[in-house]
Amino acid sequence: MPWYGWAYLVLLCLIGAGGFVAGLRSGHPLLALLQLAAVAVLGCGVALYFRGEGAGLAYGVALLCALGVLACKTLADRRLAERARITPAGRLGMALGQLMLMPGAVLGALAFWAQRGG
């Protein structure tokens, strides 16, 4: 795996750990665990893509579920930002954290596609 693949996996780990701690602090441990699992699925997809291996149907279903969890988390974060009146810098940080997850979703989808096409 190239160095930038490892660097992105480290970034995903930091985002997942930060989201998990934030979810625990906000009093939503189930949502925190679901988000951590969703980020782990994205990390597996990144590793599968860079290793050149395809991903099976089980991974495709897991990726779909992970994207659903992350979409729900995005909506929950948006509602929280509106209620708590988070500063623009805080909103920007939340948006960038969510934006950093998109390449993982794309690489996981490409790994799944490679398995389906081959």
N, C-alpha and C positions, 0 to 999 in steps of 0.2 A: 504494500500500500504506500502511495507517495506521502511525502511529508505534509502536504496540504490536506490530505484525507485525515491524517492523525490530528492535525491542528483543528479541523472542523469537529472531529469527535470530542476533543477536549472542550471546545466551545459548547457543544451539545450537552456535555456532562455538567458544565458550569450553569447553563441555562436550566437544565433539569433540576439540579440541586438547589438553585436559587428559587425556582418556582415551588419546589417541595417545601422548603423552609418558610416561604411566604404563605403557602397554603396552611401549614401547621400553625403559624402565628395568627392567621385570620380565623382559626377555629373550624376549618373545613378539612379534616384529615383524609376523608374519602376522595374528595376532589384533588387533593395534593398527591395521593397515591396514583390516581388515574392519570394525572398529568405526568408524573414521573414515568409511569409505564408507557405512556404515549411517546415521550421523548426517547425512551429506550428502544422502542420499535423503530423510530426514525434513525437512531444510531445503528441499529442492526442493518437497516437498509443501506446506509452509507457504507458500512463495512462490506456488505454483499456486493455492492456496485463496484467498489474499488478493487475487490479481490477477483472480479470478473466472473463471479458465480451468479447464477440466476436465483430468483426467489420463487418459491412454490405458491400454491393457492392459499395455504394457511397464512403465509406472510401477507399476501394480498388482502385477505380479510382483516388481519391484524392492522395493516396500514390504514384501511378504510375506517376501522374503529378508532384508531389513534387520531386520524384527522377529524373525526366527529367530536372526540373528547377535546381536542385543541380548539375547535370552533366554539364549543360550549364555554371553554375557559376564556376565550377572547371576548365573548359576549358578557360573561360575568365580570371580567376586568373592566369592560366599558361601563357597565352599570355601576361598579364600584367607583370608578373615576368620576362619574357624574354625581353620585351621592356624596362622596368624600371631598369633592372639590380639590382634586389633585392638581398640583401646579403643572404648567405646560412642560417643564423639564421632566417631571415624573411621567406624564403621558407619553412624551417622546421616548423615554426609557422603556416603558411597557411596549410601545409599538415596535421599537427596534428589537426587543427580545423576541417578540412574536414573528417579526420579519426574518430573523436569523434561523427560524425553524423551516422556512420554505425550501431552501436547497436540500435539506434532509428529506423532505417529502418528495421532491422531484427525483432525487437520486434513488430513493426506495421504489418509486413508481417505475423508473427506468430499469432497475434490477428485476422487478416483477415482469416487465415487458420483455426483457431479454430472455427470461425463462419461457414465457408464453410463445415467443416468436421462434425459439430454437428448438 
